[in-house]
Amino acid sequence: MNYSLATGTSNYPTTRRVFQVSELNRAVRELLEGHFLLIWLEGEISNLARPASGHLYFSLKDQQAQVRCALFRNRARQLSTPLSNGQHILVRARISLYEPRGEYQLIIEQLEDAGEGALR
């Protein structure tokens, strides 16, 4: 079957560049990582997971949105107190895209406690 969408515009190139899904994800990851080097972000921890690998995975959220985060084992070991759901934190992180799933996430480089959250 051939599916097509009529665009009604001539602003599109006449030649076709077809990407593989993995190529697109790699290109998007490179764009994200090249544009956002390190950012500071504030939010509340939710969906905290502690797999056997020693890494920590969680969502950082505010009242309107959330983003997935990863705190790898070498950084997680440096925490003076354990993280918990509902905890309000400030992080310095780099943005990356996990290519196999096409999902962007924050890779935490630095983490500071900012108190108890209100979004539980």
KOLMAR-759957 format. One line per 5 residues: their letters; for each residue x negated, y, z of C-alpha. Coordinates in pm, 1 decimal, padded with zeros to 6 digits, always signed. Layout:
BEGIN
a = X/Y/Z; ...
END
This chain:
BEGIN
mnysl = +00000.0/+00000.0/+00000.0; -00108.9/+00352.1/-00067.8; -00011.3/+00617.5/+00184.4; -00065.1/+00983.6/+00105.1; +00036.9/+01317.0/+00246.4
atgts = +00109.4/+01609.3/+00018.4; -00073.3/+01913.0/+00151.3; +00037.3/+02177.0/-00093.2; -00298.0/+02354.4/-00064.5; -00608.7/+02374.2/-00275.4
nyptt = -00842.4/+02448.5/+00017.2; -00948.7/+02085.8/+00048.0; -01259.3/+01957.3/-00130.6; -01198.0/+01760.5/-00448.0; -01451.0/+01492.0/-00354.5
rrvfq = -01377.6/+01249.9/-00078.7; -01614.4/+01169.9/+00210.0; -01479.7/+00866.3/+00391.6; -01616.2/+00811.8/+00742.5; -01628.4/+00490.8/+00938.2
vseln = -01476.2/+00530.9/+01284.6; -01816.6/+00482.3/+01448.6; -01969.5/+00749.9/+01221.9; -01700.0/+00998.7/+01317.9; -01742.5/+00927.6/+01689.0
ravre = -02119.6/+00966.6/+01661.0; -02081.7/+01299.9/+01477.0; -01833.7/+01431.2/+01735.1; -02062.1/+01321.1/+02020.7; -02354.4/+01507.7/+01862.1
llegh = -02141.0/+01821.8/+01821.5; -02020.0/+01812.1/+02182.5; -02362.9/+01741.4/+02328.0; -02524.3/+02009.3/+02110.8; -02272.6/+02279.5/+02198.4
flliw = -02218.5/+02221.2/+02572.7; -02558.7/+02163.3/+02729.1; -02476.8/+02185.5/+03101.8; -02156.9/+02327.6/+03246.6; -02018.8/+02387.1/+03595.5
legei = -01669.8/+02256.3/+03658.8; -01442.6/+02254.3/+03963.4; -01165.2/+02009.1/+04034.3; -01018.2/+01733.2/+04246.4; -01123.9/+01367.7/+04233.7
snlar = -00864.3/+01107.6/+04136.7; -00873.3/+00745.6/+04016.9; -01210.8/+00686.0/+04181.6; -01366.5/+00351.5/+04083.7; -01677.7/+00192.0/+04233.8
pasgh = -01778.7/-00104.9/+04014.5; -02056.4/-00344.9/+04116.8; -02297.5/-00161.1/+03883.9; -02329.5/+00116.5/+04143.8; -02198.9/+00382.1/+03904.5
lyfsl = -01898.1/+00590.1/+04007.8; -01616.2/+00669.0/+03766.1; -01332.9/+00910.7/+03836.3; -01109.9/+01178.4/+03690.3; -01162.6/+01541.9/+03777.0
kdqqa = -00833.2/+01729.4/+03764.7; -00659.4/+02057.7/+03821.8; -00285.3/+02128.6/+03808.4; -00269.3/+02111.2/+03428.3; -00533.1/+01868.8/+03300.5
qvrca = -00791.0/+01604.6/+03381.0; -01118.7/+01477.1/+03239.8; -01301.9/+01147.7/+03295.6; -01636.6/+01162.4/+03476.5; -01928.7/+00927.7/+03529.7
lfrnr = -02180.2/+00954.3/+03812.2; -02452.5/+00705.2/+03736.7; -02615.2/+00489.0/+04003.0; -02938.5/+00690.8/+04034.5; -02738.0/+01006.9/+04116.7
arqls = -02469.1/+00826.5/+04319.4; -02737.1/+00693.3/+04556.5; -02832.1/+01053.2/+04641.0; -02488.9/+01135.6/+04785.3; -02501.1/+01205.6/+05159.0
tplsn = -02134.2/+01108.1/+05206.7; -01907.3/+00886.7/+04995.0; -01665.8/+01044.4/+04748.9; -01290.9/+01001.5/+04794.3; -00970.9/+01061.1/+04602.5
gqhil = -00831.7/+01407.4/+04673.7; -01174.9/+01554.1/+04742.6; -01231.1/+01897.0/+04584.5; -01575.4/+01916.4/+04420.6; -01794.1/+02137.1/+04205.7
vrari = -02008.1/+01958.1/+03946.4; -02282.0/+02044.6/+03703.8; -02242.0/+01810.7/+03410.4; -02306.7/+01748.7/+03046.2; -02030.0/+01656.7/+02807.8
slyep = -02062.0/+01335.8/+02612.6; -01841.6/+01112.4/+02403.4; -01823.3/+00741.7/+02480.1; -01842.4/+00621.2/+02121.2; -01683.8/+00274.0/+02155.7
rgeyq = -01354.7/+00426.5/+02276.0; -01378.3/+00773.2/+02122.7; -01322.5/+00935.4/+02462.6; -01514.3/+01232.6/+02589.2; -01636.7/+01240.7/+02946.3
liieq = -01855.8/+01437.3/+03181.7; -02188.2/+01291.5/+03289.2; -02245.2/+01434.6/+03637.2; -02592.6/+01573.7/+03708.4; -02517.6/+01760.4/+04033.2
ledag = -02223.9/+01747.5/+04273.8; -02118.2/+01969.4/+04563.2; -01828.0/+01927.1/+04803.7; -01577.3/+02212.1/+04780.8; -01329.8/+02092.3/+05045.4
egalr = -01004.7/+01897.6/+05053.0; -00788.1/+01912.8/+04740.9; -00418.7/+01995.7/+04722.9; -00321.4/+01780.9/+04422.1; -00304.9/+01434.5/+04579.9
END
